[in-house]
């Protein structure tokens, strides 16, 4: 239905005879006339299919029109504006098993005639006089339900011959204080008692309501409804939830539980066995999840959910997987939401835990030493078994499972749990407490012995890592087997004192760091190009930022590629080459720098350190001679461009040209150098990079106590949150800070940051305020924090 200022209109189908289907708008008044005409001419009761045929419309349209007319009619009856002659009702045909539309006046007349006929004084019809049988008898004869007979009959016709029944209903129900079944009080006259009680309630003579189902009805006095309302509202308002058990105890059925609570609390959420205020229940969960994400830890969610709700596992799952997720989406905190989705949530009969993605990654990384020890032992067993030299083995008949047997190719759960527990003592303590409270020892098999069984938080967390552990174990065993076979057949292998699995881990770490640095280089280049296009800085300042980018991110990329090429080619003289930064030799290994939260990138230079008694040598020449083919030349070219970027004493080298040359050289040579192409920054990768960087910087900001670090981190975070552009480096950060007065950033924020930059002895309160600025979720939150801090300052003054 479509309502306008003058009348209500309804969209109906074009008549079936029309050539083209063109929906037409008709006023409800016009449609009613047509509907009534069809009923009067073609029959007092018609199905939707019959009405559709005579009106020339689709059956669904006829149902929509008929239902709308019935609803509109009831609304007009309430205001006493409905002419009974034009009334339409919907009844159910018990024979045809379908709903029909009928004229109220004609239907009521037919029923009343049958009532008068059945109430004759002859002995033959004495039995049907009882009201409970009367409505059923008439309903059966007229192909209706008993409810339709009662609803369609005028009250006067029903109670003319029973003047005592109204008084009996009043006297029986006036003093009750709890829900009362009408069937128990008026067994034989139930069909009459129900409409009489309803009418008395509507007139206000009975303080309550009548609800009916099938052949029974219940009268609920208002005093009991008020008692229910007070009990349930008070409990829900205080606790933020109410359970089905509590509602039943207050006399409220589950069918009415949701609508009853939502009358007072519209935002209440229905779970399987309870109703909750999502904001109240989810708020503490969000806090511990954010803490777990920032600290790379875990959070016990079940302990923060009310015990009555947490006692039901279905409700716990709905709170975490539905309500909490929806709450995070509504807050538009994409960093927390993405981190929560990436993390691991374990919900079992006894636990509900969240483990951050970083904790899971670190835990898998902790297993490297254990996996390497296991893979060497397992590979030796496989080789010995293959040669028939294993303990108790016969040649050609394996004594131990071969490679590929899932039961044998994974390190034991006990070893994994011990390793993780030693690094996370709180988790280990929770495991001990769980085993003591449950009075049973945890199963140490990778697969749970029973469906739905919980063996404690530590064991379940280890099981959640099974796919990663199994993958690394299988890969490590295969690598060790291949290494042993190569040695046995006289093929040269690496002389490093690390296992084959470790070498594969180095490959993975390199690929991750390489991709991150490629994306960082392109994201920062995009920011500088944006500055240049909008004319925000002078050409000299743009050139300075590009040189800083080359000497920082560029050198880090050159160093990473050089390290990996030397490592992969097992260069004998690799140790003679070192990477110097501020007169201090770097001790980082491949893939270790935390690029995601870096405020700037260090500038490295390549140096040659000859052995004792050896001659000094040009480091680039040594690099070119140490690597085969074009690898050395490509790396030398890379370092030369970076060193030209560092040389800014004279203006002979154009920074724009150097940066373009560097990126172009990476795109052309990376696949040849390391077997991996230069990773292009697309929109999806950029969004992921910005989210990860924001999360990393927030973690750094929360932990920092150094004034300069807090200042720079906050500037980077605010600019990224405002412009969706990434900045890094001392030069770029300082220049961007000068833009804050031109941007739509609250003046209070700019003033506080400038105070922090100028003053070396600021108060802890000011540092805390700056951290709040940096961690603001969006511009609105930043403005709110700024206004709050300004008002507090005025009150103090």
N, C-alpha and C positions, 0 to 999 in steps of 0.2 A: 504494500500500500504506500501511496505517496500523498503526503498531506501538504496543502497550501493554505493561504489565508482564507479562502472562501469556502471550500468544501474538501472532502476527502476523495481522492481518486484512486483507481485501481488499474493496473496494467493487465489486460486480458489478450488472449490470442485473437487473431483475425478469424472471421468465420471460415469454416472448412471449404466453402465454395469459392473463396477468393483465389485468384491466380497466384498471387505472391503473398508470402507470410509477412504481414506488417503489423506488429503489436500496436494496439490503440489504447489511449487513455479514456476511461469512462468514469463519470461521477458515480459514487457508491449508490446514490439515490436512483439513478437510471438503471443500474444493474439490478437493484432490488426489485424494481417494477417488472423487469424481464423475468427474474427468478420467480416472483410470485405468480406471474401470468402462466408460466410453464407448469407450476404446481397446481394451480386452479384448473387448468384445461386438461392436462395429461395425467393427473392422479394426485391424490393427497400426499403420497409418500413415494419419492423417487430416489434411486441411487445416484451417485455422482456420475456414473457412466450414462444413465438416462438423461440427466440434466445436461451433460456435455453434448449429447446427441441433439437435443431439442434447441439448445442455445448455439450450437455450431462452434464449439471450442474444444480444446484438448481437455482430457479428463483431469489432469493435474491442475489446470486453470480453474475448472469447475469446482474442485475441492477447495482451492484457495479462496475463491469467491464465496462459496457457501460457508466456510469457516469464518471468514471475515464478517459476513452478514450476521452470523450467530453471535460473535463477540461484540460487534457494534450494537446489536439488539440488546444484549445484557447490560451494556454501559448505559443505554438510553432508558432501560427499565429502572435502573437505580435512580435516575433523575425524574422518573414518572412522565416520560415524554413519549413512550412507545404505545402505539395503537395496537391492541391485541390482534386485530384483523390482519395486520401486516407482519405478525411475528412468525419467525422461522426457527425451528429447532432441529437438532441432529439426534437421531435415535439409532439403535443397533438392532438389526434383523437377526434373530437367533436361528432362523431357518436358512436364509441366504448367506449368513455369515458375513455381512457387510453393513456399513453405515449407510443411513438414508436421511434425506432432508424432508421435513414435513411441516405443514401449517399448524401452528400451535393451537389455534381455536378449534379446528376440525378434529384434531387428535384428542384434545381435551373433552370435546363434546361426545365423541365415541366412547371414551373411557367412562365418563360420568353416566352415560346411558346404561352401560353394562353394570355399573355399581348399583344403580337404582333397580335394575332388573333382578340382580342377584339378591338384593335386600327385600324381596317380596315376603309376605307373611305365610306362604304355604310351607308345609312341613318338608316338602321336597327339596327346598333350598335352605334349610336351616343350617346345615353344616358349613356351606360356603360363606355364611355371614361372618365367621371369624376373620379378622382383618389380615392376619398373617397368611391365611390361605387365599383370601380374596385377591390380593395383588398378584400372587403367583398364578392364580387361575386366569385372571384377565390377561396377564402378560403372555401366557401360553397361547390363549385364543387369538391374540392380536399380533403374534410374532414380535414381541418386545421383551425387554428385560424388566424385572420387577422395579429396578431403580428408575427406568424411563417412565413406567406407569406412575410411580409416586411423584417424580419431578414434574410430570405433565398434568397432574390432577390438581384442581383448585382445593385449597384447604377447607373451604366451606362444605364442598361436596363430601369430603372424607369424614368430617367430624359432626355432620348434622345429627346423626343418630347416636353419637357418643359424647354428649356434653360432659359426662363425668371424667373423660380421659384427660382433658386439659388440666382440670383441678388435680387429678392424680399425678400427672407429670410435674406440676408445680410443687406439690407437697413432698414428692419423693426426691426431687433434685435440689430444692432450695437450700437445704442445710448441709449438703455434702461438701467435703474439703479436699477430696482426692478424685482422680479419674474413676468414673463409674460406668460399668457396662449396662446399656439399656436392655440388652437381651435378658439379663438376670431379673430386672424389675418388671419388664412388660413382655413376657415371653409370647403370649398369644396375640397381643396387640402391637407387636414390634413395628410392623409396617406403618401403623398410624402414629405410634409414639415418636418415631424418628422425625417426620416432618413437623409434628406439633412442637417437639423440643427445639428444632431449628428455628421455627417461627418465634417462639418465646424468647430465644436468645437474640434474634434480630430485633425484636421489640424492646429488649432490655429488661424484660421481666425475669429472665433467668441470667445471672451473671456468669456466663461461660460460653463455650463453643461446643458444637457437636461434630465429630468426625466419624464417618461411616466407611465400612468396607464390606463387600458381599452382603450378607443378611444381618450383620451386627453393627452396632454403633457405640461410641464411647462419649460420654459427657465429661468435659474437663472444666471445672470451675475456675474463674479468674484468679481466685486466691492461690490456687495451686500453680497456675501459670506464672504469677508474680513470684512465687517461691522459687520456681525453676529458674526464672530470669535472674533473680538476685544471686542464687547459688552459682550458676554457670558463669554469669558475667563477672562476678567477683573473682572466681577462681581463674578464669582466662585472663583477666586484666592483670592479676598479680603474677601469674606464672608464665603467661605467654603460650599456653597450650591447655587442652583438656582432652582426656581419653574417652574412648567409647564406654569403658567400664564406669567412669565417673558420671557420664551422661545417663547411663542406664540406672545408676544409683539414685539419680535425681528424677527418675521417672520419665526420661526422654529416650525414645527409641532411636536406633541408628538412622532410620529413614528420615527423621526430622532433625537429626543432630546438626547437619551442615547448614540448612536454611535457618535454624533457630540461632546458631552462633553468629551467622553472617548478618543477622538483623542488627546486631550491636557492633560487630566487627567485620565490615565488608571485605577486608583484605585477608581474612582467615583462609588458610589452605587446608583442604581435606586430605589426610593420609589414609592408609589402610585401616588403622585402628585408632586414630586420633585426629584432632584439628589443632593447627599451630598458627601462631603469629610469626610468619617467616622472618620478619625483620628482627624480632627479639631473639629467636632461636639461632639465626644464621650469623648475627653480628659477632659473637665470641668466636665462632668457627672461622670467620674471615680473618680475625686478628691473629690467631695461632697459625693459620696457613701462611699469611704474609710473613710472620716471624720465621717459620720453617723455610720459606723460599729465600729470605735474606740471609739466613744462617746456614744454608745448605743442609738442613736437618729434616726432622720429621715432627708430626703433631698427632696427639691422641685426640681424635674427634669424638669418640663415643663418650668420654668422660665429661664433655661439655654439653652433651645433649641430655635433657631431663631424664631421670631414671625411668619414669613411667613410659616415656616415648622410646627410649633406648632399649627397653625390654623386648620390643618387637623388631625383628630384623628387617621386615618389609618397610616399616616406618623409617628406620635408620637409613636405608638405601634411598628412599624418597627424599628425605631431608638433605642428604649429601649430593645425590646425583641429579635432583630436580630443583629443589628450593634453593640450595646454595649456588648452583650453577646459574639459575635465573637471577639471583641477587647480584652475582658478580657481573652479569651482562648488563643489568639495569644501571649499575654504578659506572659503566663505561671505563672500568679500570682494565684496559686490555692487557697490561703487563701481568697483573695478578691472574687474570682469567687464563691467559695463554700458559703461564707457568703452572697453574693448577691442572689444566688439561694435559700438559706434558708430564706432570708428576704421576706418581703411582698411588692409587687409593685402594686400600684393602678393607673390605667389609665382610665380616664373618659372623658366626653366631656369638662370638665373645669380644671381637675387636672391631674397631673402625679407625684406621690409621691413614695418614697422608704422608708420603715420602716425596720430597722435592726431587726434581729431575737431576739436579746436580749431585744430590746425595747418592742416587742410584748410579750415576756415572762414576763417581768417585769409588763407590763400593765395588763396581766391576773392575775398575782400575787397580784396586787393592789386591785383587786376586791374581795379578800378573805373575808374581813370584811363585805362588802356589801352583798356578797353571803350568808355568815353565818347568817346575820340579816334577809335576805329574806327567807332563808330555814327554819328558826325557825318559822317565821310567817306563811309561806305557809304550813308547816307540821301541825301546830296547826289548821289551817283552814280545812285541809284534815281530821284530826282526829275528829274534831267537826262535820264536815259534815257527816262523816261516822256514828257517833253516833246520828245524827239528832238534835244536839244542836246548830248548826250554826245559825247566825242571819237570821231570816225569813225562816229557813229551817224546813222541816217536816221529821220525821223519815222515812228513806228508800228512800227519794227523795233528792239528793244532791243539795245544794244551790249554791255551787261553783264548778268549774271544778275539776275533780279528778286527781290524780297523773297520769302523762302520757299525759296530754293535753298540747301540745306544746305552746299554747297561754298563758298558766298560769304558766308554769314551768321555765320561764326565767325572770331574773331581768330586769326591764325596761331599754330601751336604754337611756332614760334621765338620770337615776342614773349612768349608766356606763359612759356616756359622761361627766357628772359633775365630777366624780372621776378621769377620765383620764385627763380632762382639768385642774383640780386643780394641778395635778402633772407635767403637761407639758404646762406651760402658753403660750409659743410661739405657740403651736398648737391651743390652745384656741383662741389666738389673730387672727390667720389665719382664724379660723372658723367665728369669728365676722366680719372680713374684707370681707370674701366671701359672707356672708349674706347681708352685706350692699351694696356690688357691684352688687349682683344679685337681690336686692330688693324683696326678698321672704324669708319666714321663712322656715327653714329646717324641713323636715318630721322626726318625732321621732319614727317611727315604724321600727322594725327590718328589715322588707322587704320593699325595695324601692317601692313607689307607681307607678312609671313609669319605664319602661325598659330604661336603659341608663341615667336615671336622676342622677344628682349629688347633694347631700345635704351638701357639704362642706367637707374639709379634716378631721376634727375631727369625724364627723358622719360616714364618709366612713371608717375611720380606725377602729372605734368601730364595725362596721358591719363586717369587715374582721375577727374579733375575735369571731364572733357569735358561731361557732361550739365549741370552747373551753369554752366560757361562758355557753353555753347551756348544755354542758356535765357536767361541774362542778356544775351547778345549779341542774340538774336532780339528779346527784349523791348525792349532799348535802341534797336535800329534801327527797330522799329515806332513807338516813342514819338517818335523824332527825325523820322521821316517824317510822322507826324501833326502834329507841331509845325510843320514846314516847310509843310505843306499848309494849316494854319490861318492862318499868317502870309500865305501867298500869296492866300488868299481873304478877307483882311481881318478875320479873327477875332482878338480880343485874346488874347495869350499872356503868360506870366510874363516879368517883366523881370529875373529872377535870372541871374547870370552862371554858371549851371550848366546842364548838359544835361538833357534829359528823363529820361534813365536815372538821373541822380543824384536827381531828384525821386522816382522810383519806389523808389530805395534808401532814401530818407528814410521813405517810407511803410512799407516792410518793417521798418526799424529801430524805428519808432514802435510798430507792432503787436506786435513782440516784447517791447519794454520795457513797454508798457502791460499785456500779459498777465502778465508776470512780477510787476509791481507789484500787480496785482489779486490774484494768488495769494499774494504776500507779506502783503498786508493781511489776507486771510482766515486764513492760517496763523497769524499772530501773534495775531489776535483769538481763534482757537480755543485757543491756549495760555493766554491770559489768562482765558478762560471756564473752562478746566480748573482753573486756580489758584483761581478764585472758587468753583466747585462743590465742590472738595475742602477749602475753607477753609484754604488754606496761607498766605494773607496777609490782612492787615486790609483793610477797605473803602477806607481812605485809600491804602494801597499799590496796591490794584487800580486805583483812580482815577488814581493817578500814572502807572501803566504805560499806561493807555488814553490819557491826555493826551500822553504821550511818543510813542505810536503815531500819534496824529493829527498832532502837530507834525512828526513825522519822515516816515513813509511816506505819510501823508495829504498833506503839503505837496509831497512829491516827485511824487505823482500829479497834484495840482493844477497844479504847474509844467509837467509833461510835457504835459498836456492843453491848457494855455494856449499853450505854445510851438507845439504842432502846429496849433491853430486859427488862430493868427496867421500861421503859415507857409502853411497851406493857403489861407487867404483873402487872402494877399498884402496884409496891412494896411500902409498907408503909414506910420502912426505907430507901428509895432511896435517900432522901435528905442528909442523913448522909455521903454518898459517894461523894467525889469531885475529880476532875482531876486537879492536880497541874502542872503548867509549869513555871519554873524559879521563884519559890516561889510566884507565882501569880495564884490564882484560876481562871480557865477558865470560861467564861460566855457564850461561844458559845452554841447554841442549835443544835439539830440534823440537819445535812445537810447544815449548813451555811458556813463552810470554803471554800474559793475560791481556790480549789486544782489546777485548770487549769493554774493559773498564779503564783503558789507558787515557790519561789526560793529554799526553803527547808521546811521540815515538823517539827513542834515542837515535842519535846519529852515529853510525859505526864507520870505522875505517879499517881497511885490510892491511895487515902488517906481516912481515916475514921475520921469524925468529930462528936463526940458524943454530944447528947443533954446536956443542962446545968445540971450538977450534975451527968451525966452518966459516965460510965467507958470506958477507951480507949480499942480499939479492933483492931485486925488485919483486914485490909480492904479486903484481899482476903478471909479470913474466913467469914466475914460478907456477902460478895458477894455470896459465895457458899451457905450459909444458906438462903439467901433472895430469891433465884430463885428455882423453882421446877425442879424435875428430874435431868437430866444431864446438864442442861443449865449452872448452876453455876460452875460445874466442868470444862466444856469446856472453859468458860471465864477465870477461874483461870489458866488453862493450857496456855492459850493465853498470859496472863499478865506475867506469869513466864518465858516464852521464851523471851519476850521482855525485861524483867529485866535482864536476863542472857546476852542478847545482849548489854545492857548498862554497864555491869560489865566487863571492858576490862583491869582491873589492872593486872590480872594474865592471862596467856594464857591457862588456863584449859578448857575454853569453845571454841570450834572450831566454827568460824563464819559461815563457809560453812554449817556445820551440823545444826546449829541453824536456818539459813534462810530456809533450806530445810524442817526442821521440822515445821516451822511456816506456810509455804505455804501448806504443806501436811495436817496440822491440820485444816486450813481454808477449804480446799477442802472436808474434811471428816465431819466437824461439822456445817458449815454455814446453810445447809438446815434444820437441826434439830433445830438450834438456832433461826433463824429468818424466816424460810420458804422460803428462796431464796438461790439457789446454788451459790457457788463461780463462779464469772463471768470470763470465759477464754478469754484471749486476742488473737483474731485471726487477720489475716492481715487487714481485713476491719476495725475492731475496732481500730487497731494500727494506721492506716492511719488517721482515724477520730480523734483519740487522739492527734496525732502529729499536725494536722491542727488546732485543737481547742487550743492546748497549745501555738503554735506559735502566733495565733491571740491574745490570752490573754496576752502573754508576750510583744508583740508589744504595746498593749494598756497600759500596766504597764510602759514600757520604755518611751513612749511618755509623760506620765504624771509625771514621776519621776524627781526629782531635786537633789536627794542624790547621791553622788559620788560612794559609795560602791555598792548601789543598781543598778546604771546604769552599772557599770563594770561587776557585776555578771550576770545581765540580758543579756547583750551583748554577753558574753562568751557562755552562754547557747544557745542563739539564733543562733550564728554562728556555733557552733558545731552541733546543730540539723539540720541546713540547709545544712551543708556540709556532714554529715555522716548519716543523717536520724535516729539518735539515741537520746534518751531523757536522760538528766542528771539533777540532783538536789542535793542540799546539799552543805555545805561549803567545805567539804573534797573533794568531787568528782569534784566540779567546780574548785578548786585550782589546783588539779592534772591535769585536762584536759587542763588548761591554759598552763601548761608546755609542752603540746604536740603540741601547735600551730606552734612552729618552725619546727617540723618534718612534719607537714601536708602541703597541698598545699594551704596555706593561705598567701596572700600578706604580705611581710615583713613589709610594712608600717602599716598594721592593727595590727600586733603583737607589734610593737614598741609603737604605740599610746596607746594600752591597758596596756602595762607595765608601761608607763608614768603615766597613770591614776591610776594604782594600787599603785605606789610608792609616787606620789606627792599628797599632801592634798589640794593644792591651785591651781588647774588647772583653765584655763580660760573657760568662757561659750562657746567660739568657739570650744574648744576641746571636751567638753561634747556634743555639737551638732554633731560634726563629729562622735563621738563614737555611738551616736544614729542612725546616717545614716548607719554605719557599721552593726548595729544590725538589722535594718529594710530592709537591702538589700534583693531583691527577690531571688537571686541565686548567685552562685560563680562568674559568669561573671559580674553581677551588683556590687558585692563586690570589684572585681578587678578594675572596672571602677571608683568607688568612691575613691578607694585608689590612683589610678593614678592621678585623678583630684586634690585631696588634696595635693599630693606631688608636682605637678606642680605649684599650687597656693603658696605653701610654698617657693619654689625656687624663684618665682617672687617677693615675699615679701622680701626675703633676698637680 
